[in-house]
């Protein structure tokens, strides 16, 4: 079978050179997505002239012009630029303003309904251990940890379970798979909420308690560092999967609507900052090899904007710049470009902070890792003590 039109080598070089003219990493990503190869042609292929002036290429030109607007001129030489290094950009300023107020309209033995249309099924809810955790000041690294009991944010997950085609003739299979996943999640106390393929929202672990959803994990907002987010963050899982390099989420329209309503309700109820609504791939770490990306669900395809949130993939990963973690290059290849932007920006922050401290990058990173081990041990001791007190 004919493999379809191929991208010539000179076109690849020209595309790479054009991308190098865009300093903004998000703008560069949009340009590269715009020039991505069109799907393979199977029949009735358009003429070569149409392929050359395809909508993808015209869109790419518009993206390039927008990125270069008011900025640099294009050098006359078409030679490829040096290896990609993103220009330094400050961490995006995220607002902590709350969404429209959401309140409980009705509560029965089995369910709750809310003013924004959200309905939560409570038939499967279980209790674990009351929420209590330590947070660490960014401004005062030597200050004592602060104890809290209210949730600080949301971690979004996927179930990574088997999926049947979302078609009417698969209705019975879809229901059985959803019931099986729900029972497993309940038995493992895995998340606070689960959204099934039909968009139904189940409360699994009570919000007042911790759930086993984040494991070894790190996040930071503008003031505080969070370690091991089972205690400090709520866990929401969507019944779906994450594929390598995926950009478009595998979610039904009903799941998108339910996730948006649930996020809005939780942010309203607990005053959660938008910068603390993140994905499992962004927070997951492996302490044994000091690398990020131990779990990769929602690595680059989470629909932040469709849930009323800013694109938190643009934030430098805190595990890298706050605690000296590193990453395997294979992680970026598998996870995708959106989270890759946060990794690259975190790398640049480490380089700049190391230079400001008068230390080599290696020694500076080791000092951050020492802090992580010290605070991780303190968090684990506090968690064990809390569990003993509740038994």
N, C-alpha and C positions, 0 to 999 in steps of 0.2 A: 504494500500500500504506500502511496506517495505520502511522505511525512509532512507535506504542506510547506508553506513559505518559510525559509530560514532567515535569520537576521544576519546580514553580512558582517564580516569582522570589522570593516571600516565604520559601519553603523554603530557597533558596540563601542568602539573607541571614541567616536564622536559623542555618543550619549554620555559616556563617562566623563568626557571633558566638559560638556555642558553642565552636568550635575555638579562638577567641581566649582562652577562659578557661583553656586548658591550657598551662601554662608549659613543660612538658617537650616538646621537639620530637619525640621518638620517640613519646610518648603522643599528641601532636597528629596525627602521621601515621597512627597506628593508628585514631584516631577518624575521620579523613577517609576512610580506606579502608573503614571499617565503614559509612559512609553513602553510599558510591559508588552511583550509579544502578544498579538491577537491569537485567539484559539485556532487550533489546526482546522484547515478547510477540508471538507469532505466531498463537496460537489458544488457545481455552479460557482466556481471561484471567480471573484471579480478580477478585472484587468489589473496588470502590474501598476498602471497609473493610479488606480483607485487605492491600491495598497500603499503606495508611496504617500499619497495625500489622504491617509485614513483619518477617521475621527480621533483615534488615539494620538496620532502624531500632531494633528492640529491642536488637540487639547493640551499636549505637552508643550507646544510652543506658547500657548496662552499662559500656562503655569510658569514657564521660564520667564516670560516677560513680566509677569506679576511679581516674581521673586526678585528680579533685577531692577524693578521700578525705582527710580530715584537713586539708584546705586551705581555700581561699577560699570565700566565699559568692557566690551569683550575683546581680549587680546587677539591680534591677527593670527598668531600661530596656533594651529590645531593640535599641537602636541599634547599628550595626556598630562594632567597635573600630578603633583606628588601624591603619595598615599594619603587617603582621607583622614583628616583630623578635624573634628567639628570645632567651629569657633566658640569661644567661651560665651555662655549665656547665663545670666542669673537665673536662679530657681524661680519659676513662674509664681506670681503673686496670686494666691488663691484666696477667695473670700470665704469667711466662715458663716456668712449670713444664712439664715434658715429659710426653707421653702415655706409656702403657704401653710398655715396651721392645719394640722390634721388631727381629728379627734375620733374617739370611739363612739359610734352611733348605737350599736347594739351588741350585747354579749349574751350568749346562751351557754349551755353546758358544753356544746360541741364546737362552737364557732364564735368569731367576732367579725363585725363589719365596721368600716371606717368611712369618714366623710369624703374621702377621695375615691371611693368605689372598691377599695381593697376588702377582700374577705379572706380570713385565715381559719383553716380547719385545725381544731385543737384536740382531735380525738387521739392523736398519737403522742402527745406531749409527755416528756419525762423530766425528772429533776436529777441533778448531779451534785456539784458542790457550789455553794454561793460564790459569786464573783468577788475577787479581791486580788489586787496586783500592785506592783511597784513601777513607777516611772522615773526617768532620770532627766535632769535639766540639761539642755543644750548649752545654755549660757554659762552655767556653773558646773563644769564636769566633776569637780571634787565635792559638790554638795551632796548631802544625804538623799537617798531615794524618798519619793513621796508615795504614800499608800492611797489607793483609790478603789472604789467599788462600782462606779458607773461605767458603762461601756464608752470607749473613746472613738470607735470607728467600726467599719464593716470590711470584712475580707470576702471577696466573691470567689466562688469555686465552681468547678464542674464535677459531675459525678463520675465522669470517665467510664460510664457503664455502657452495656450493649444498647444500640439504638435500632429500632425498626423504622422503615420508611413512614413518614408522617402522611399517611393516605387513609381514606375512609375504609378500604378493605382490610387495613391492618389494625382496626380499632381494638379488637380483642387482644392482639399481641401487645399493642401499646399499653393497654390497661394492666396486663399481667406484668410486663416489665416494670412499669411504674410502681406497682404494689410491692414487687420484690425489692426494688431499690429503696423504697420508703421503709420497709421492714428492716433492711440491713442498716440503714442510716440510724434508725431508732435504736437498734441493738448496740451499735457502736458509739452512740451519743456523738455522732460525727458533726452535725451542724445545728445551728439554732433554727434555720428555716430551709425547706426544700421546695423548689418550684418544679412541678412535673411537666411532661410534654404538653399537657392541655392547659398549662398556665395556672393550675390549682396550687395554692400556697398552703403548706403544712408547717405548723410550729412543731418542732421536734424536741429541742431542749429549751427549757424556760429561759427567757432573757436574763433573769436574775442570776443564772448559773453559768458556769463555764462549759464549753463544748470542745470536743477533741478535733478541731478543724484546722489548726494552723501549725501545730508542732513547733519545731525549731524555726523561728521567724524573727524578723527585725523590721521595724518601721520607725519613722520620725515625722512629726509635723514641725511647725515653726518654733515650738518651745520645748517639746519633750521627745525622749527616746523610749520606744516600747520594745520589750524583749519577750519572745514567746507569747504570741497573741491569742492563745486559747482563752486567757482570762480577760484581756483588755478589749478585744474586738468581738463583734458579733459575726457569725459565719452564715452566709447565704449561699446555697448551692443550687445550680440549675442542672436539670437532668439533660445532659448533652456531653459532647466530647470536644477536645481540642486537638486539631491536626497540626503536624509540623508546618511552620511558616504561615499558619492560617491568619487572615486579616478580617474576613467577613465572618461574623459569629453564626454558629449553627444554633439558632433559636427560632422558635415559632413566634408569630405575632402575639399570641396570647402570653407567652413567656416574657416577651419584652414589656408588654403592658403591666403584667403582674410585678416584674422586677422593679419597674419604675415606681409603681404605687407603694410597694413594700419599702423601697429605699426612701421615698418621700416620708412615709409614716415614721420610720425609725429615726431619720434625721430630725423630724419635728419633735418626736417624743423625747429623744435623748440629747438634742442639741449637738449633733455630730457635725464636725467640720468636713467640708467636701474633700480636703486634702487627705483625710483619713478614710476615704472610701476607695479601696485598692484591690488588686487581684492577688490570688495566692502566689502566682509566679513572681510578683514583685517583692514579696516579703519572705519567701521560703529560702532557707539557708541550710548548709551542711556544716556543723561545727567541726567535724572530724577532719575535713580537708580544707576548711575555711573558704568555701566557694558558695556563690549564690546559685539559684536555679535548681534546687533539689527537686522541687515540684514545678511543673510548667503549665498548669491549667490556667487558661486565660492569659497566655504569655503575650500575645499581640492582638487579640481579636475582641477584647471586651468592648461593648458598645457604650462607653461612658456618656457621650452626649445624648444618646437616646434615653438615658436614665436621669437626665437633668444634672449631670456632673461634668466638670472640666476633664480634659484628657490627662489623667494622672500618669500616663506613660511618659509624659514630658518631664517628670520629676526625676532628678538624679537618685539612684537607688541608695537609701541610707546605709544598708549593710556595707557598701563599698567605702563611702566617704566617712562614716562615723565609726566603723569597727574594723576597717582594714581587710574586709573580705575581698576575694578575687573571683575570677570566672574562667571557665573552660571555653575556648573559642567555639567549640561545638555547640555550646548552649545558645550562642547568638545565632548560629546557623539554623538550629532547630526552632528556637523560640520566635524569631522574626525581628523585623526592623524597628517596630514601634517600641518594644522594650529595649532594643539595642540602643536607641537614642538615650534612654535614661542611664544605661550602663556607661556609654561613652562620656556623657556629661559628668557622671560621678568620678570617672577616671581623671578627668581634667581638674575636678575640684581637689582630688587627692594630690595631684601634682602641684597645684597652686598652694595648698595648705602646707605641704612639705617644704616648698621653697620659702614660704613665709616664716616657718619655724626654724629655718637654717639646717634642716636635716635632709638626708637622702630619702628618696621615696621608699626604699626598702626599710630603713630604720623607722621612718614615720609610720609606715603601715604596721610594723611590729608593735609600736607603742599603742596603736589603736586596738590591735588584737589582744593586748594585755588587758586593756580596759574592758573589752568584751568578755573575756574569761572571768574577770573579777565580778562584773555585774551579772553575768549569766549564773554564776554560782550563788550569788545573793538572791536572785529571782527564784532559783530552784529551792533553796532553803525556805524562803518565805512561803512558796506554794506548798511544800510538804508540811509546814507548820499549820497552814490554813486547813489542809485536809484532815490533819490529826484533830484539830479543834472541832470539826464538824462531825466526826465519827462518834 
